[in-house]
Structures are given as structure tokens and as C-alpha cells.
């Protein structure tokens, strides 16, 4: 059986959801530009959400610095600016619903045990299902997982094309609440997108591999249909994704016009020379944006 995601028919609402584990770099800025222009191209809304659910990895002051940088680059967002750290009740309610439905269960396995019993899949080790039918006597649940099956969960990405996974064999039952007590990204992002009424998810191609899991979870929570568009990944000369871990430099808000011009050019939209400042660049970009001109990537940034 193949499960294919349906297509929404609601007014467009998109979002940009940075994590304050570091400052904005060329990759995150380019994603923000693409998601913003897709929303404007469809006469839709563009919301902002701060995904700050992993305190050990967060950088002090990064959330405020991200907001200042976005403002310096001329981004304007709709709706309420939300922070995930304020939304624990939503996540608890979603987990309770899944448990009540029999879709989620407690798991006592350690990473070492999973590595010994599992195998490599599409995104790390595939969970072997050890606790699917209950935690072994004498042990306690450390995390909570969502049951999956091996039907193919697939969707049509508006830039990357058809993509899907057999979740049971390629991913395994995945974590909703981590052993360290923090909410898993997969749960939080789906719950927030449903609660905020998102219809169109535009983000970086590094998250393509997570999308079948999120579509499966969305279905279990009774969420409405949503479309996806995964923009090209920005990589360094070694082919590594630009990130804090690969020492990607933070963008300089003092050179916003130059940075915006570079981001548009990387997305296949080189502005004319006469578009000089940030306002002129945005005016040109809104009038000329076409997703068909955006490369699927990856794009090397020297």
C-alpha cells in the first residue's frame, strides 16, 4: 500500500523557522529568501517561528540576533512571532492523543542497544522495534516513539520532485519525546505547523529526509494536507552543509543589500545592477520570482 500526501487548497500560509543554535549564515538566509518570495508570489502570508527546544545546543543571544538580522534584510512577517519554548502544552497534548490512539509507546532502549540490533537506514540507525510490544520487565521507558508501518509514504515536492520512504524499513518507529526529556524536532514541527495553519512548507533540502515521517505523524494527528518545497542545499567546498558545525560564517547585517543580492543570485534570480538597496532588491524580486528558475542544488559557496 502506498500513502501519498494530498494537496491543500487553502490560502497560502508559509513560515521560516530558524533554530537559535547559531547566527544566520548564507544557507539559512537563502532559505529565508526563497520561502518569503514563494509566499509573496502566491499572495500569501509568511510567518516566523523560533525553534528553541534544545537548550544545550542553543547559543546565548542567538534568537534576538536572528530577529535583528531579518529586520536589517527587510523581511516582514505576518501573524504572531512564536517561540517553541512557550508551547509545551501543545506537545504534551499531541503525545497524549497518540498514546490514547495506540500510536505511541514508551521505549527503554539506549543508543548503544539500538546500534547493536539495528541497521543503517535513510537517516541514521533504523529502530528495530524492540519495545513495540512493551518494555522488558525490570526496565523503564526512557523515550516515546511513534509506530510506523512499511507502506510507502510519498509526496511530490514542488522543486525536488517525487520523494518517499518505506518508514518501517528505512527509518523505524521514531522518537517523539527524547530520553533527556526534550521534545523531538519531528513532533514539535508538525504540531506547530498544524496549530498555526501552515499550508505550504518551504525549507532547505537537508530536511527532505524528515518529510515522510512528518507526513505520517500529521496523518495520525488528523492534520490537514500541506505541500512541500525543499530549496537547494548550500554547501562548502568540501560538500558539507553550511552550518554552525562546519563553521559557516555569520552573515553581516551591515551589508544587507550585498547579502540579499547574493542570496537571490544563488536562487537563480540575479538582480539588475540598478536594483541597489534592500527595498529595490525586494521590489524586483517580488515581481520576478519564479520557482522554475531555482536550481534543485546543491549550491557550493566558496
C-alpha positions in Angstrom: 0.0 0.0 0.0 1.3 3.5 -0.9 0.3 6.5 1.1 0.7 9.7 -0.9 0.2 13.1 0.6 -2.8 15.1 -0.7 -2.5 18.7 -1.9 -4.1 21.6 0.1 -6.5 24.1 -1.5 -6.4 26.8 1.2 -5.0 30.3 1.0 -1.2 30.1 1.2 0.5 30.4 4.6 4.2 29.6 4.9 6.9 30.1 7.5 10.6 30.4 8.3 11.6 28.5 11.5 15.2 29.1 12.5 16.9 27.4 15.4 18.9 29.7 17.7 21.9 27.2 17.9 23.9 29.8 16.0 23.6 33.0 13.9 22.1 33.2 10.4 24.6 32.2 7.7 24.4 32.2 3.9 22.5 28.9 3.8 19.8 29.9 6.3 19.5 33.4 4.7 19.0 31.9 1.2 16.3 29.6 2.6 14.5 32.5 4.2 14.6 34.5 1.0 13.1 31.6 -1.0 10.4 30.8 1.5 9.5 34.5 1.7 9.3 35.0 -2.0 7.2 31.9 -2.5 4.7 33.2 0.0 4.6 36.6 -1.7 4.3 35.0 -5.2 1.1 33.3 -4.0 -0.3 36.4 -2.3 0.1 34.5 0.9 1.3 35.0 4.5 4.9 34.4 5.8 5.2 33.6 9.5 8.2 33.4 11.8 8.7 30.7 14.4 11.8 30.3 16.7 12.5 26.6 17.2 14.2 26.8 20.5 13.6 23.4 22.1 17.1 22.2 22.5 18.7 24.4 25.3 22.0 22.5 25.5 22.7 23.4 21.8 21.4 27.0 21.8 23.7 30.0 21.6 23.2 32.8 24.1 21.6 35.8 22.4 21.2 34.0 19.0 17.4 34.3 18.9 17.5 38.1 19.3 20.4 38.4 16.8 18.4 36.4 14.2 15.5 38.7 14.5 17.7 41.8 14.2 19.3 40.3 11.1 16.0 39.5 9.4 14.8 43.0 10.1 18.0 44.5 8.7 17.4 42.5 5.5 13.9 43.9 5.1 11.9 40.8 6.0 8.4 41.4 7.2 6.4 38.6 8.8 2.7 38.0 9.4 0.9 36.5 12.4 2.4 36.2 15.9 6.1 35.5 16.4 6.1 32.4 18.5 8.8 30.5 20.5 8.6 26.8 20.9 9.6 27.0 24.5 6.2 28.5 25.2 4.3 25.6 23.5 5.0 22.6 25.7 1.3 22.1 26.5 0.6 21.7 22.8 3.3 19.0 22.5 2.1 17.2 25.7 -1.5 17.1 24.3 -0.3 15.7 21.0 1.7 13.0 22.7 -1.3 12.1 24.9 -3.5 11.8 21.9 -1.1 9.5 20.1 -0.7 7.3 23.2 -4.5 7.1 23.6 -4.8 6.1 20.0 -2.3 3.3 20.5 0.1 5.0 18.0 2.9 5.9 20.5 4.7 3.8 23.1 7.4 4.0 25.7 10.9 2.8 24.8 13.7 1.7 27.2 16.4 1.2 24.5 19.7 3.0 24.7 21.6 4.3 21.6 24.1 1.5 22.1 21.4 -1.2 22.1 19.8 0.2 19.0 23.2 0.4 17.2 23.9 -3.2 18.1 20.5 -4.5 17.0 19.5 -2.1 14.2 20.9 -1.3 10.8 21.7 1.9 8.9 18.8 3.5 7.1 17.8 6.7 5.4 18.6 8.9 8.4 20.8 7.0 10.9 20.1 3.8 12.6 16.8 2.1 12.0 15.0 1.3 15.2 14.5 -2.5 15.4 11.1 -2.3 17.2 12.4 -3.8 20.5 9.8 -2.1 22.7 6.9 -2.2 20.3 5.0 -4.7 22.4 6.1 -3.4 25.8 9.1 -2.6 27.8 11.0 -5.6 29.1 10.5 -6.5 32.8 12.7 -4.6 35.1 13.2 -1.7 32.7 11.6 1.7 32.4 10.7 3.8 29.3 13.3 6.4 28.5 11.7 7.9 25.4 8.4 7.8 23.5 8.2 6.6 19.9 5.6 6.7 17.1 4.6 3.4 15.4 5.0 3.3 11.6 4.3 0.6 9.0 6.1 -0.3 5.8 3.7 1.3 3.3 5.4 3.9 1.2 4.8 7.4 2.4 5.4 9.7 -0.5 4.7 13.2 -1.7 5.5 15.5 -4.7 8.0 18.2 -3.8 7.5 21.3 -5.8 11.2 21.6 -6.6 12.8 18.2 -5.9 10.0 16.1 -7.4 8.7 12.7 -6.1 10.1 11.5 -2.8 9.1 8.8 -0.4 10.2 6.2 2.1 9.1 2.8 3.5 9.2 4.1 7.0 9.4 0.8 8.8 12.4 -0.5 6.9 14.2 2.8 6.2 13.5 4.8 9.4 11.8 2.6 12.1 9.5 3.8 14.8 10.8 7.3 15.6 11.2 9.4 18.7 8.6 11.9 19.8 9.9 12.7 23.3 13.7 12.1 23.8 15.3 10.3 26.7 16.8 13.5 28.0 13.2 15.0 28.4 13.3 17.3 25.4 10.7 17.2 22.6 11.9 15.7 19.4 12.0 18.0 16.4 9.7 15.8 14.4 6.8 16.1 16.9 7.3 19.8 17.6 7.4 21.0 14.0 4.3 19.0 13.0 2.3 20.1 16.0 3.3 23.8 15.4 2.6 23.6 11.6 -0.9 22.2 12.3 -1.7 24.6 15.1 -0.5 27.6 13.1 -2.5 26.6 10.0 0.5 26.3 7.7 -0.4 25.2 4.2 2.9 25.3 2.3 6.3 24.3 3.8 9.3 25.8 2.1 12.7 24.9 3.7 16.1 23.5 3.0 16.7 20.2 1.2 18.5 18.8 4.2 15.0 18.3 5.7 13.7 16.3 2.8 14.6 13.1 4.5 12.4 14.1 7.5 9.3 14.8 5.5 7.8 11.3 5.2 7.9 11.0 9.0 6.2 14.3 9.4 3.5 13.4 6.9 2.9 10.2 8.8 2.7 12.0 12.1 0.5 14.7 10.6 -1.9 12.0 9.4 -2.0 10.4 12.9 -2.8 13.8 14.5 -5.6 14.4 12.0 -3.8 17.5 10.4 -4.9 18.9 7.1 -2.9 18.5 3.9 0.2 20.6 3.2 2.6 21.0 0.3 6.4 21.0 0.5 9.2 22.7 -1.4 12.8 21.9 -0.5 15.2 24.6 -1.6 18.7 23.8 -2.7 21.2 23.0 0.0 24.1 25.4 0.4 27.4 23.5 0.9 31.1 24.5 1.3 33.9 23.5 -1.0 34.1 20.1 0.8 30.5 19.4 0.1 29.4 19.9 3.7 26.1 21.6 4.5 26.7 25.2 5.7 26.1 25.1 9.4 27.5 26.1 12.8 29.2 22.7 12.9 31.0 23.3 9.6 32.0 26.8 10.9 29.8 28.7 8.4 30.4 32.5 9.0 27.5 34.6 10.2 26.1 37.0 7.6 26.8 40.7 8.1 23.6 42.7 8.6 25.7 45.9 7.8 26.0 44.6 4.2 22.3 43.6 3.8 22.0 44.7 0.2 25.0 42.7 -0.9 23.9 39.7 1.0 20.4 39.8 -0.4 21.7 40.1 -3.9 23.9 37.1 -3.4 21.0 35.0 -2.0 18.8 35.9 -4.9 21.6 35.1 -7.4 22.1 31.7 -5.8 18.4 31.0 -6.2 18.6 31.7 -10.0 17.4 35.3 -9.8 20.4 37.6 -10.5 19.0 41.2 -9.9 19.9 44.0 -12.3 22.6 46.5 -11.4 20.0 49.3 -11.0 18.4 47.5 -8.0 20.8 48.9 -5.5 19.4 49.0 -2.0 17.4 46.4 0.0 14.0 47.9 -0.8 14.7 48.0 -4.6 16.0 44.4 -4.5 12.9 43.2 -2.8 10.7 45.1 -5.2 12.5 43.5 -8.2 12.4 40.0 -6.6 8.7 40.1 -5.8 8.0 41.0 -9.4 10.3 38.4 -11.0 10.3 35.4 -8.7 9.6 32.0 -10.4 10.2 28.7 -8.6 11.1 27.2 -12.0 14.3 29.3 -12.1 15.5 27.9 -8.8 18.1 25.1 -9.1 17.5 21.9 -7.2 21.0 22.1 -5.8 23.3 21.7 -4.0 25.0 25.0 -4.4 28.6 25.5 -3.5 29.5 28.6 -1.6 33.2 29.3 -1.5 
